Amino acid sequence: MALFEFKNVSKSYGSGDNVTEVLSDINLQIQEGEFVALVGFSGSGKTTLISTMAGLITPDSGEALFKGQPVTSPSPERGVVFQNYSLMPWLTVYGNIELAVNQVFRKWPKKKRHAHITRYIEMVGLSHAIDRRPAELSGGMRQRVAVARALSMQPEMILLDEPLSALDALTRSKLQDEIEIISQQEKKTIVLITNDVDEAILLADRVIPLNPGPRASLGPEFHIDIARPRDRTQMNHNEDFKKLRKDITEYLMKVGMEAASSDDSLNLPNIQPNTANPSSLSIAANLSAPDGDDLPNDAARKAAEPLSRQLDRYVEFSSVSKVYPTPKGPLTVVDGFDLKMRKGEFISLIGHSGCGKSTVLSMVAGLNKISGGGILLDEREVSGAGPDRGVVFQAPSLFPWLTARQNVELGVERVYPHGTSKERKEIVEYYLSRVGLADAMDKKAAELSNGMKQRVGIARAFALSPKLLLLDEPFGMLDSLTRWELQEVLMEVWKRTQVTAICVTHDVDEAILLADRVVMMTNGPNAKVGKIMEVDLPRPRTRKQLLEHPDYYRYREELLSFLAEYEHGDPEPTDSEPTSAIAPEIDTTQTPAQKAPQQHKEAAPA
């Protein structure tokens, strides 16, 4: 008999004409000791499904059975860890876990309860923080408390509802490793809801897609017959992993991707923004001429010579540093960041949390003062914010009371004041249509989903016709399906504009998919460029083509190896260090202090 079973379970919300069926005819059996990953996306009913398993809600029809008995209410036999930590802010790490233990094991002697609590705190590596309160912990540490609390109740079944999705890549990988160890040591039955295909394959015995809602249903099962422990770097050489990853991803893309609403009849008006340099534009347009004699005059030919060199260093970071004052003295976050970018190039910037990726982006955006060195954009020094740089943040920062159209219009009116109202309207509608919002232009931002809001942010940035597009983890808060779709949108619009772009990301696949070069940063403090990897893959690119390209896993392994080297601080240089296409002008030497290994610690939020 299965430990847990769904029999024809359906669940709806609403009443009358506003009923939405979230889950439809769900059938599932989970055996004792099994690790099952359900891969679901926004709106697919994954939280409803896990809440039904936990007994927090009851199905409208069908049965949820635990050990053959109907699930009618929550029980300590089924421990739950949600995406949000739900910790008591006034209690310490010890106090939050003690609260659960005292409820479940109230008959135990105090000494036994204390030993039990400290055992699970030690299991998740929080002995050093036992007396801290949640406000003094990082996001990863808070999630460890939630995991320890669930385990301390000694449930027969653990339910994990996207517990790691809000964490940075390094913290997420560490907690994945801990969940793997716990699942093997404790021999628990585990159900994991995730939107990360790699995470599902690394941890589970079975992966089951939850098809997008409404009326969500379960897709085909994928059995993971890969020996444990599963090393995420070595997986790049495992053909079973590659096939599973490809099959699951392609299935999800097939059932989830819907054609974006776009009107191909729309065209951009022939008008330049007020941030453009007319002389540079006219000369640049002639650079493709087969012979220099075709340029209009001697002055133009002389001007074109330095411009051709300038296009290879259209954006130039020269010994850029950022120093913050702290109570213990100056803290150098970024130290000697050097990089030259070609006009029209797409750069991905990757590294561990705290390495200064977003600091670099905010400095070139003009939103953060440069402490040392300088940044040039199209031969002009960056000294403040301006509309010649379009920025897309992780949260799109829209005005909630304005419509999607009005949010984009704000920027368009600033950079096209010389255009007619008709031309400005055409620009706004063109880019909103390109990102799949042709039918939602007049909806207020407050009425849009997170994915739709991010589309507005992307459309707004492109509509400025910026010289430089800056993307700060623009898809980091979105589920995988929405992220994949918006990556495709971004690439499609970028292909039309060829705008010079920098994208900060912690996602290795995203970095490869988008970029001409991937710039890898060393750990902070004193972070700088560590390596630069040329991505020689044909464009236009799609995720499906990426998975099928013979060089994809080689690129992926190089990035993962670099991140692994820096996982516990800056490593000692070795002769066996992987080689990359490093720009010759970049000095990657380190001071003795920087070469000393640093013990990695999860930093508490400021």
N, C-alpha and C positions, 0 to 999 in steps of 0.2 A: 504493500500500500504506500502511495506517495505521502510524503510529509505534509505537502501543501498541494491543493488542487483548486483550479477555477473550472466550473462547469457552466458553460453557456452564459457567462456573466455579461450583463449590459448595464450601463449607467447613464442617466440623462440629468440635465439641469434645466431649470426654468419651468414655466407653466403656460398653459393655453397655447397660443400661437407662437410663443417664444421658447419652445422646448428644443434643446440641442442635445442630441444623443452623442455622448463623448466616447464611451466604450461600447462596442457592438460584438456580442457573441464571442467572448474571450474564453478559450479553452487552453489550460496549461497544467502540467504536472511537474512538480519539483521533488526530487528524491532527497532523502536524508544525506547530508554531507556534500551536496552538489553546490557548485558556484555557477549561477546563471546570470548573464548580463542581458538586460533588455535595452536595446538601443532605440531611444525615442527622441523626438524633436519638439520644439515649441508647438503647443496646440494638439499634440498627439494623445493627450490623456495620461501621460506617464505618472504624474503626481496623484491623479485619481486612482490609477491602478495600484500604486504602492500604498495609498491610504486605505484602499479596500482590503489589501493583504493585512495591514496593521489592525484592521477593525475600527478605524476612525470614521469610515463611512460604510454604508451597506448598499449592495447592488439593488437595482430595481427589479431585476430578474436574474435567474441562475443562482448558483451557490458558490461561496468561498469556503473551503473546508481545510481545517488544520487537524492533522492526525484523524481524519475522518469525521470530525465534528464541525458544525457550522460556526463560522467566525461572526460573532455578533457584537463584540466590543474589544477594546485594546487589552493586551495581556503582556506581562513581562516575558512570556515565552517567545514573543516576537519583538526584538529590539529595533528601533528605528533611528536612523541618522538622516536628517534632512539637509538641504543645501544651506539653509540658514541655521545658525548654531543653536538658537533657543537656550542660551545659558542665562542663569540668574546673575545680573551684573553686580549685585552687592555681595555675592559669594565668591570665595577663592576657587582655584582649580579643585582643591581637596573638597571644599564645601559643596560644589556642584555635583560631584560624584557621590559624596556622602548622602546627599538628599535622596538619590535614587536607591542606593544600597540600603538605607534605613527603611525605605518603603517596602522593599522586596524581602529583606532578610532581618526584619525587626526582632526576631527571636534569637538571633545570634548574639553572643557576648560582645561587648564593646571592643575588646582586644582583637577578636576574630574579624570584626567588621573593619577595623583600622588596617589590619594586615591585608585584607582583601582590597581595600581602596588603594593602598600604596602600591600593591602589585600591579594594578591596571594603569596607574599613573606612570609607573616605571616602564610598563610594556609599550606605551606610546611616547616614551622619551621626554616626559615632562617633570621628572623629579626635581630638576633645578628651578621649576616655576610653580611648585606646589602651593605656595602661599600668594601667588599673584591673582588679581581679579581680571575678568575678561577684557576690560579697557586697557590693561597693561600687556595684552598678548597680541601677536600678529594673527592674521586670518588663518594661517596654517595651524598655529598653536591652538586657536579656539576650536578648530575642527577636530584636532586630536583629542581635546577634552570631550567633545560630543561622541567620538568613537569609543573612548575609554568608558564613558558613562553607559553607553549601550552595552558594551562587553561586560561591565561590572555586574549587570543584572543577570548574567549568565543565561541569555536567551537560547533557545534551541535553534532559532532562525534570526538572522540579521538582515534588515531591510535598509539598503543604502540608496537614498534618492538624490542623485547627482551631488554627492558630498564634496567633490573636489573641483567642480566646474568653475567656481569663482576664484580659484587659487592660481598663482603664477606657475609656470612650467616646472621650475625646480622643486618647489614645495609639493606640487601635485605628484611628481615622480617619486618623491620620498614617501609620501603617504600611500601611493600605489604599492610600493615595496613593503610597507608596514602591513597593509591589508592582505597582501599575498602571504606574508609570514604568519599573520594571525589566522588566516583561513586554513593554513596547513597545520599550525601548532594546536589551535583550538578545535579543529575539525568541525567547524560550524557550517550549517547550511546558509548560504548567502545569496541574496538577490540584489543585484546592482542595476540601478537605472543610470544610464550614461548617454551622452551624445558624442562620445569619443570612441571611434572604432578601434584605435590602437589600444586604448585602456581596456576595452572589452576583451580583445584577443589576448592581451597580456595576463589578465586575471581569471577569465572564466573557463568553465568546461563546455558551456554552450552559449552561443550568442543568438538572440532572437530579436529581429526588428519589430518595433511597434509602428505600424503604418500610420501616416499622418491622419489626424481627425479632421472634421467630426466623423463619428462612427468608426473610430480607430479599431483596428483588428491586428492580430499577430501575423507576421510574415513567416517565411520558411526558417527552420532552425539551421544553424551552422555549428557543427561539432568541432571543438578545438582539440585535436590530438597532437599537441606539441608538449614535449617533456618539460617538467618544472625543475628548477626555477627558470623563468623565461627572461633572459637578459635583453633589454630593449635595443641595445646597440648590435648585439649578435643576431637579432631577428632579421637584420638587413640581408643576412646570408642564408636565411631559412626560406626555402622555396614554398613550404606549406604556409608560412606566415604571409609571404607575398601574395599567394593565390587567394587565401582567405581575405586578406585586406582588400584585394581587387574585387573579389566577388561580392563582399558585403557592401563596399562603397558603391559599386555599380548598381546593386539592387536598390539601395537607399536613394541614389540619384534618379533611378528609373521611376520609383513610386512617389518620390517627393518633389522633384523638380517640375514646376509648372511654367509654361511659357509666360514670360513677363509681358505685362500689358504695355505695348509700345507702338507708336504710330510712326511708321517709316516714311510717311509722306511729309513729315516736318523737316524743315531745313533751317540752318543758321543764317541770319542776315550777314551781309558782307560789311562788317564793321569791326574796328579794332578797339580794344579797351584803352582807357587813358593811361594805363601802366606800361603800355608797349613803347618801345624805342623805335620810331619810324625809320631812322637812318639804318639802324642795325637790321631791321626787318627787310628793308629793301636790298641791302647788300647781301644778307643771308640768303635771300631768294635767288640771287645770282650765283651763289657759290656752286650750284650744281651745273653751271654752264660748262660745256666740254672744253672750252679754251678761255684763258684769261682775257684774250683780245675781245671777247664778246661783251665784257663789262663796258659800261657807257663811256668812261674816260680814265685818264691816268690817276686822278684822285680816288676814283672808286676802286681801281685795282690796288692802289697802295693801302686803302682802308680795308680791303678784303683780306690782305695778307695777315695782319694781326688778328682779324676777326676769325679766320680759319683756325688759328691757334687758340683763340679765346673760346671757341665752341667746344674744345677739348677740356677746358677748365671753366666751364660756364658757371659752376658753383665751386668755390674753393674754400676749404677750411684750412687755416694755417696756424698750427700750434695753439689751438683753441683750448682754453681751460675755464673751469668754473669752480670758484671757492666760496663756500658758505661759512659765515661766522657761527661758532658754537660756544657754549660755556667753557669747553675745554680747549678752545683755540680754533684757528682756521681749519676747515675740512675741505680738502681738494677732491671734489667728486670726479671731475673730468680733467685730465692732465695731458696736454700735448696731442690733441685730436687733430690728425691731418688727413685730408681727403680731397681729391679733385674729381669732379663729375662732368661728363660730357652733356651737352645740350640734348634733351630728349631721352636721357638715360633714366632707368628705373632702378633705384637702389633699395635693398632690404637691409635694415639695421637690426641685428639680433645679438642677444647676450642674456645673462642671468639677471633676475630682478636686482635693482640697486646698482647696475653697472653704468647708469647715466645715459641710457638710450633716449629717454624722454627729455632729459636735460639738454642733450645736443639738439634735439628737434625744437625745443622751446627757444633755444638761443638763435637758431637760424630763422625761426618764425618772428624773432624780435620781441618775444614775450618774456624773456629772461636775459638779464644783462650779462654780457661776456666779461669774464674777469681778466682774461689774457688772450693774446693772439687776435685773430680777426677772421671774418667771414665775408667773402665777396659773392655777389649774385649779379651776373651780367655786368661785370666790371664796376659795380657800385658796392660800397661797404654796407653791410647790414647794421643799422644802428637803432632800429625800432620796428614795430609792427607796421604792416602795410598791405593793401589789397593785391600787391604783386605776388603775395604768397597766400595760397589757399590752404586752410588747415582743417582736417577732419579728426576730431578727438574720439576717444572710446565712447564717451557720451556726447551726442551731437549738439547739445546746448542750443536747442530751438526755443523760440518764444512760444509758450504753449497756447496762448490766446490767438495767435496768428495761424493762418492756413499754411499748408505746404508751399503754395504759390507765393504767399506774402513773405515767408521766411527767406525764400530764394530772391525775391524782388529787392529786398533790403540791400544786398550786396551788388546786384546788377545795376541798380540806380546809381550806386557810387562809382562804379568803374565805367559805366556807359552814359554819363550825363549828357553827352553830345548826341546820343541816339534819339530816335523818335520813340514815342510810347509803344508804337506797333513793333518796332525792332526789339525793344526791351522785353515785350510780352513774348515774342517769338523765341528769344534766348531762354527765358524761364521755362516755357512749355517744352522746348526741345530737350533740355537736360532732365526735367522731371519725367518726360516720356521715356528717355533713354534708360533711366533707372527703374522703370516699371511702375511709375505712379501716374500714368495718363488718366486713370479713372479716380484718382484720389487727390488731385491738385488742390481742391477746395475744401478738403477736410482739415480741421484744426489739428495742430501738432499733438494736443492732448488726447485726441481720438485715435492716434496712430499707434501701431505696435512698435516695439523696439527696433525691429528690422526695418519697418517703414520709415521710422525717424532717421535711422542711419542712412537710408537711401536719400532722404531730403538733404542730410549733411553732405553727402557725396555730390549730389546735383548742385548744391549751393557752391561748393568748392570749385567744381569744373566751370560753372557759369561765370565765375570771376575771370576766366581765361588767365589764370595766374602764370607767372614765369616759373614758379616752383610750387608743386603740390606736396603738402606734408601730411602724412597719415600716422597718427599715434595710436597703434593697436585698434584700428577702426572697427574690427569685428570681434574684439576680445570678449565682449559681454553677450555675444549672440551664440545660439546653438549651432551645431555643425552644419545642419542643412541650410539654415539662413546664411551662415558664413560662406559656404561653398557657392551659394547663389549670388551673393553680393561680390565675391571675388570675381566671378564670371562677369558681372555687371561692370565692375571696376576695370577689368581688362578690356572689355568691349569699348567702353567710353575712352579709356586711355589710348587704345589703338587709333581712335579717330582724331585725338588731339595731340598725341605724342608729347604731352607735357612732361617736363623734367620732374621726377618724383622721388621722395624718400618715404619709406614705410617702416615704422618701428613695429616689430612683431616678436613674439616668443614662440611662434608656431613655425617649426622647421619646414613643413610642407608648404605653408603660405609663402615663406621667404623664397623658396625655390620657384614656386609657381609664378610669382609676380615679377621677379627681378632679372636684370641683366647682370648685376653683381650683388653678392651678399657680403656685407661688411660685418665682421664678427668683433665684438668689443670684449676686452678683458674685464675682469671683475673690478668693481669699485671698492674703496676709493682709489684715486689716481688712475681711473679707467682711460683707455685709449684704444685705437684700432689694433686688434690682434692679428687678424688674417682677413684677406679678401678673396672670395671665391668667384671666379667667372662662371656664369651659368650659360653654357653654350647649347641652348635648346631652342628649336624653331618656334617662331610665333606665327599666328596666334596660338596660345596654349589653352588647353582645357585640362581639367583634373583627370579625365579618362585618358587623354593622350600622355599625361605625365606618368601615370601608373604603368603605362605600356612601354615607355621609352627605356632603352637599355642602360642609359647613364643615370637615370633618376635615383636609384638606390646608392650609387656611388657618391652623388652629391649629398644625399641624405646622410650617409655614414660620415662624411667629412664634417658636416655641421654637428651631428650628434657627438662625434669624437671630440671636437673642440669644446662643446659644452660640458662633456664629461671631464675633460682635463681641468676645467675651471670650476668644477662643482664644489670643491672645498677651498677655493682661493686660487691665486695665481700660481701655476705650477712651475717647478724648476724647468728651464729649457733643456731639451734632450735632443740627441742626434736623430732619434727616431720620430721626431715630431712631424706630422703630416705636412706635406708641402702644398702651397696654394699660390695662386697668382697674386702676389703682394705687390702693390705699387711701389716702385723703387724709391720714391721720395719719402716713404713712410718709415720712421724709425721705431722699431718695436723693441729696442733694448730697454732694460729695466734697471732701476737702481737696486742696490743690495737689499734695501728695505722692502722694495716691491717684490723681489724674488723670494723672500721668505714666505713659506706656506702660511696661509691664514686659516684658522679654524672657522668653518662656516657656521654662522648662527642665524636663526630666524630673527630678524629685527622686529621689535615691537613697533607699532605705528606711532608716528610723531604725534 
